[in-house]
Amino acid sequence: MKRAEVLVALGLLVVALVVLSQAIHLGPGWGEDGPRAGFFPFWLAVVLGVSSLWVLVQALRAPGGAGARPFFPVGGRRLVLTVFLPMAGAIALLEVVGFYIASLIYLVIYIRLTGRQGWPLTLAVGVLFPLITFFIFERWFLILLPKGLFGERLLPF
């Protein structure tokens, strides 16, 4: 367990440093019309870096050895795969059907798989989330989210 925590903390620390350097390159400050392009990535990288250092220090200070508990408890791999596989599928679908349809498919599968909820709630969340996201981003903020190769033809809006 200790080795996994150290490796993950170091990996996230590297990611934080890369994002931090790019954010500094973009300009992390505040401009005349609001935050510059690197403002939010800069602070996210700072939070990620501090959190990674905290986890690293805690992992190095924790006693380890032969009696340490395993990284994955019994049945833990199945739980991780239950989260990972639908997300990997949604990411693969993103380029083909776009964000809205991929999120609908992901939510329906994930809610049914992990939450074991009934179909009315599953379909309500699966349909309402992409709709609300569409109105918030594309109508209010005028930020276009990916439609994919076929998403534009499949969307009714």
C-alpha contacts under 8 A as a table, 3 or more apart, distances in Angstrom:
res1	aa1	res2	aa2	distance
1	M	4	A	5.27
1	M	5	E	6.29
1	M	68	A	6.76
1	M	69	R	6.27
1	M	70	P	5.44
1	M	71	F	4.48
2	K	5	E	5.19
2	K	6	V	6.20
2	K	59	A	5.77
2	K	60	L	7.46
2	K	62	A	7.60
2	K	64	G	6.40
2	K	68	A	7.94
3	R	6	V	5.16
3	R	7	L	6.13
4	A	7	L	5.15
4	A	8	V	6.05
4	A	71	F	6.91
5	E	8	V	5.22
5	E	9	A	5.97
5	E	55	V	7.27
5	E	56	L	7.06
5	E	59	A	6.17
6	V	9	A	5.14
6	V	10	L	6.10
6	V	55	V	7.65
6	V	56	L	5.49
6	V	59	A	6.10
6	V	60	L	7.23
7	L	10	L	5.14
7	L	11	G	6.06
8	V	11	G	5.00
8	V	12	L	6.08
9	A	12	L	5.21
9	A	13	L	6.02
9	A	52	S	4.87
9	A	53	L	6.89
9	A	55	V	6.10
9	A	56	L	5.40
10	L	13	L	4.94
10	L	14	V	6.25
10	L	52	S	7.07
10	L	56	L	7.16
11	G	14	V	5.19
11	G	15	V	6.38
12	L	15	V	4.94
12	L	16	A	6.06
12	L	48	L	7.22
12	L	49	G	7.25
12	L	52	S	6.13
13	L	16	A	4.97
13	L	17	L	6.20
13	L	48	L	7.22
13	L	49	G	5.27
13	L	52	S	5.55
13	L	53	L	7.11
14	V	17	L	5.11
14	V	18	V	6.25
15	V	18	V	5.18
15	V	19	V	6.16
16	A	19	V	5.19
16	A	20	L	5.90
16	A	45	A	4.69
16	A	46	V	6.99
16	A	48	L	5.86
16	A	49	G	5.21
17	L	20	L	4.92
17	L	21	S	6.13
17	L	45	A	7.04
17	L	49	G	7.17
18	V	21	S	5.25
18	V	22	Q	6.32
19	V	22	Q	5.12
19	V	23	A	5.97
19	V	41	P	6.71
19	V	42	F	7.09
19	V	45	A	5.91
20	L	23	A	5.03
20	L	24	I	6.16
20	L	41	P	7.07
20	L	42	F	5.33
20	L	45	A	5.40
20	L	46	V	7.15
21	S	24	I	5.17
21	S	25	H	6.25
22	Q	25	H	4.91
22	Q	26	L	6.26
22	Q	38	G	7.55
23	A	26	L	5.01
23	A	27	G	6.09
23	A	28	P	5.89
23	A	37	A	7.56
23	A	38	G	4.22
23	A	39	F	6.96
23	A	41	P	5.72
23	A	42	F	5.06
24	I	27	G	5.01
24	I	28	P	5.53
24	I	38	G	6.37
24	I	42	F	6.91
25	H	28	P	7.98
25	H	38	G	7.50
26	L	36	R	7.59
26	L	37	A	5.77
26	L	38	G	4.83
27	G	36	R	6.08
27	G	37	A	6.31
27	G	38	G	4.87
27	G	39	F	6.78
28	P	35	P	7.71
28	P	36	R	6.13
28	P	37	A	6.86
28	P	38	G	4.22
28	P	39	F	3.94
28	P	40	F	7.44
28	P	41	P	7.84
28	P	42	F	5.89
29	G	35	P	6.38
29	G	36	R	5.83
29	G	38	G	7.22
29	G	39	F	5.66
30	W	33	D	7.95
30	W	34	G	5.65
30	W	35	P	4.37
30	W	36	R	5.48
30	W	39	F	7.15
31	G	34	G	5.15
31	G	35	P	5.68
31	G	36	R	5.70
35	P	38	G	7.86
35	P	39	F	5.75
35	P	40	F	7.83
36	R	39	F	5.50
37	A	40	F	7.43
38	G	41	P	5.41
38	G	42	F	5.74
39	F	42	F	5.27
39	F	43	W	6.54
40	F	43	W	5.34
40	F	44	L	6.09
41	P	44	L	5.04
41	P	45	A	5.93
42	F	45	A	5.17
42	F	46	V	6.24
43	W	46	V	4.91
43	W	47	V	6.20
44	L	47	V	5.17
44	L	48	L	6.07
45	A	48	L	4.98
45	A	49	G	5.86
46	V	49	G	5.06
46	V	50	V	6.10
47	V	50	V	5.25
47	V	51	S	6.03
48	L	51	S	5.10
48	L	52	S	5.98
49	G	52	S	5.05
49	G	53	L	6.15
50	V	53	L	5.12
50	V	54	W	6.16
51	S	54	W	5.01
51	S	55	V	6.24
52	S	55	V	5.14
52	S	56	L	6.04
53	L	56	L	4.95
53	L	57	V	6.08
54	W	57	V	5.26
54	W	58	Q	6.16
55	V	58	Q	5.10
55	V	59	A	5.98
56	L	59	A	5.11
56	L	60	L	6.11
57	V	60	L	5.17
57	V	61	R	6.09
58	Q	61	R	5.18
58	Q	62	A	6.08
59	A	62	A	5.23
60	L	63	P	7.88
64	G	67	G	7.38
64	G	68	A	5.67
65	G	68	A	5.52
69	R	73	P	7.86
70	P	73	P	6.00
72	F	75	G	7.67
72	F	76	G	5.15
72	F	77	R	6.38
73	P	76	G	5.10
73	P	77	R	7.84
74	V	77	R	7.68
75	G	78	R	5.57
75	G	79	L	6.84
76	G	79	L	5.19
76	G	80	V	6.32
77	R	80	V	5.08
77	R	81	L	6.10
78	R	81	L	5.12
78	R	82	T	6.06
79	L	82	T	5.00
79	L	83	V	6.59
80	V	83	V	5.33
80	V	84	F	5.98
81	L	84	F	4.75
81	L	85	L	5.53
82	T	85	L	6.01
82	T	86	P	6.99
82	T	113	L	7.51
82	T	114	T	7.20
83	V	86	P	6.20
83	V	87	M	6.56
83	V	110	Y	7.58
84	F	87	M	5.23
84	F	88	A	6.03
85	L	88	A	5.06
85	L	89	G	6.14
86	P	89	G	5.01
86	P	90	A	6.16
86	P	106	Y	6.13
86	P	109	I	7.06
86	P	110	Y	6.56
87	M	90	A	5.01
87	M	91	I	6.21
87	M	106	Y	6.86
88	A	91	I	5.13
88	A	92	A	6.20
89	G	92	A	5.04
89	G	93	L	6.14
89	G	106	Y	7.68
90	A	93	L	5.00
90	A	94	L	6.11
90	A	102	A	5.33
90	A	103	S	6.74
90	A	105	I	7.38
90	A	106	Y	5.67
91	I	94	L	5.12
91	I	95	E	7.71
91	I	102	A	7.64
92	A	95	E	6.61
92	A	96	V	7.65
93	L	96	V	5.20
93	L	97	V	5.90
93	L	98	G	7.01
93	L	102	A	5.72
94	L	97	V	5.69
94	L	98	G	4.55
94	L	99	F	5.48
94	L	102	A	5.66
94	L	146	P	7.47
94	L	147	K	7.87
94	L	148	G	6.23
95	E	98	G	5.69
95	E	146	P	7.59
95	E	147	K	7.66
95	E	148	G	4.55
95	E	149	L	6.44
96	V	148	G	4.66
96	V	149	L	4.85
96	V	150	F	5.98
96	V	151	G	7.03
97	V	100	Y	7.82
97	V	101	I	5.95
97	V	102	A	6.28
97	V	147	K	6.29
97	V	148	G	4.66
97	V	149	L	6.01
97	V	150	F	5.10
97	V	151	G	4.21
97	V	152	E	7.93
97	V	154	L	7.84
98	G	101	I	5.97
98	G	102	A	6.00
98	G	145	L	7.85
98	G	146	P	5.12
98	G	147	K	3.80
98	G	148	G	3.90
98	G	149	L	7.25
98	G	150	F	7.46
98	G	151	G	5.14
98	G	152	E	7.99
99	F	102	A	5.18
99	F	103	S	5.87
99	F	145	L	6.52
99	F	146	P	5.53
99	F	147	K	6.05
99	F	148	G	7.42
100	Y	103	S	5.26
100	Y	104	L	6.23
100	Y	130	P	5.04
100	Y	131	L	7.78
100	Y	134	F	7.61
100	Y	147	K	7.34
100	Y	151	G	7.90
101	I	104	L	4.97
101	I	105	I	6.20
101	I	130	P	7.47
101	I	151	G	6.98
101	I	155	L	7.92
102	A	105	I	5.21
102	A	106	Y	6.00
103	S	106	Y	4.94
103	S	107	L	5.92
103	S	126	G	7.41
103	S	129	F	7.98
103	S	130	P	6.66
104	L	107	L	5.31
104	L	108	V	6.19
104	L	126	G	4.65
104	L	127	V	6.05
104	L	129	F	7.52
104	L	130	P	6.46
105	I	108	V	5.29
105	I	109	I	6.19
105	I	126	G	7.17
106	Y	109	I	5.30
106	Y	110	Y	5.87
106	Y	126	G	7.98
107	L	110	Y	5.06
107	L	111	I	5.74
107	L	122	T	7.55
107	L	125	V	7.31
107	L	126	G	5.25
108	V	111	I	5.44
108	V	112	R	6.13
108	V	122	T	5.64
108	V	123	L	6.43
108	V	125	V	7.79
108	V	126	G	5.41
109	I	112	R	5.32
109	I	113	L	5.88
110	Y	113	L	5.02
110	Y	114	T	5.80
110	Y	115	G	7.31
111	I	114	T	5.61
111	I	115	G	4.87
111	I	116	R	6.36
111	I	117	Q	6.37
111	I	122	T	6.08
112	R	115	G	5.64
112	R	116	R	4.62
112	R	117	Q	5.62
112	R	118	G	7.42
112	R	119	W	7.90
112	R	122	T	6.77
113	L	116	R	5.76
117	Q	121	L	6.68
117	Q	122	T	6.32
118	G	121	L	5.82
118	G	122	T	6.18
119	W	122	T	4.94
119	W	123	L	5.85
120	P	123	L	5.39
120	P	124	A	6.02
121	L	124	A	5.01
121	L	125	V	6.14
122	T	125	V	5.44
122	T	126	G	5.97
123	L	126	G	4.85
123	L	127	V	5.91
124	A	127	V	5.37
124	A	128	L	5.79
125	V	128	L	5.17
125	V	129	F	5.79
126	G	129	F	5.94
126	G	130	P	7.17
127	V	130	P	5.94
127	V	131	L	6.47
128	L	131	L	5.07
128	L	132	I	5.94
129	F	132	I	5.27
129	F	133	T	5.99
130	P	133	T	4.98
130	P	134	F	5.95
131	L	134	F	5.04
131	L	135	F	6.37
132	I	135	F	5.26
132	I	136	I	6.13
133	T	136	I	5.17
133	T	137	F	5.96
133	T	138	E	7.95
134	F	137	F	5.48
134	F	138	E	5.40
134	F	139	R	6.98
135	F	138	E	5.63
135	F	139	R	4.88
135	F	140	W	6.36
136	I	139	R	5.95
136	I	140	W	5.16
136	I	141	F	6.37
137	F	140	W	5.83
137	F	141	F	4.92
137	F	142	L	5.88
137	F	143	I	5.15
137	F	144	L	6.81
137	F	145	L	7.55
138	E	141	F	5.95
138	E	142	L	4.48
138	E	143	I	4.99
138	E	144	L	5.37
138	E	145	L	7.36
139	R	142	L	5.39
139	R	143	I	7.84
147	K	150	F	7.30
147	K	151	G	4.81
147	K	152	E	5.69
148	G	151	G	5.16
148	G	152	E	7.19
149	L	152	E	7.36
150	F	153	R	5.52
150	F	154	L	6.35
151	G	154	L	4.99
151	G	155	L	5.99
152	E	155	L	5.58
153	R	156	P	7.96
